[in-house]
Amino acid sequence: MHLLNADLHSHSNVSDGTLSPEVLAARAHAQGVELWSLTDHDELAGQHRARDAALALGMRYLAGTEISVSFAGTTVHIVGLGIDPDDPALIAGLAATRGGRRERAQQMAAGLAAVGIKDAFEGALRYVGNPELISRTHFARFLVESGVCEDTYAVFRRYLTEGKPGYVPHQWARLGDAVRWIREAGGIAVIAHPARYRYTPIEEYALFTEFIGHGGRGVEVMTGSHSAAEQARYGETAREFGLLASRGSDFHSPEESRIELGSLPDLPGHLEPVWMALEHRIQETHP
């Protein structure tokens, strides 16, 4: 179980990925993934499709989601693994978290129009499978397609981030609420890609201690946006705080993602994988 090829962070077109849950499952299987989780942003609508596709291919499956949280002025993502996707409180919490995305998107489009980029809202909508989940990623795809930027990485260097045209902050869920929804739905809460938040050491310590105080239990060590040095750093963080370690590519698209599904290094042997604490939640056969 320790060296299992587990990919516990990926996105379908139910949120801001480009592949359907079924196609994503097939790609994960083709890449040798043995235990998979679809973790769409603030959404559970693809869970049963993903599970059915994974099990039909012989993969094991953990239901998941990725919840957007506001903490210390930054958007933080909390992955929930092993959840019950039909849990009413989790469903309601995610619906509340999604609220306001359309209005925010219209404000983002207005900011882009102010610097000469017209019709960005309508352009972004062309890439949205679920209009409730319109996001910066959909705007980024429009900006690439329209020739404003050469790729999505260039978009986020020039637009849609704090201090740049098109950036609009949003108040997401509270950290304690997100962890509680995950726990009450039978899952384990995991801090996603912690190196991305660029916190000061004091702010990061506050994030981890408050997360643990609410009952959070895991941190992503191996993930698509972490360098080798960051993988080592957050492996030590997991040991320091007594957290379970997770592994997930954060795959969104064949054209955009830095890391292919299932291709990350194995977790170091001195860390306890999060999936070992979720054996009772792993699905291998249909309920």
Secondary structure, 3 states (H helix, E strand, C coil): CCCCCEECCECCCCCCCCCCHHHHHHHHHHCCCCEECCCCECCCCCHHHHHHHHHHHCCEECCEEEEEEEECCEEEEEEEECCCCCCHHHHHHHHHHHCCHHHHHHHHHHHHHCCCCCCHHHHHHCCCCCHHHCCHHHHHHHHHHCCCCCCHHHHHHHCCCCCCCCCCCCCCECHHHHHHHHHHCCCEEEECCHHHHCCCHHHHHHHHHHHHHCCCCEEEEEECCCCHHHHHHHHHHHHHHCCEEEEECCECCCCCCCCCCCCCCCCCCCCCEHHHHHHHHCECCCC
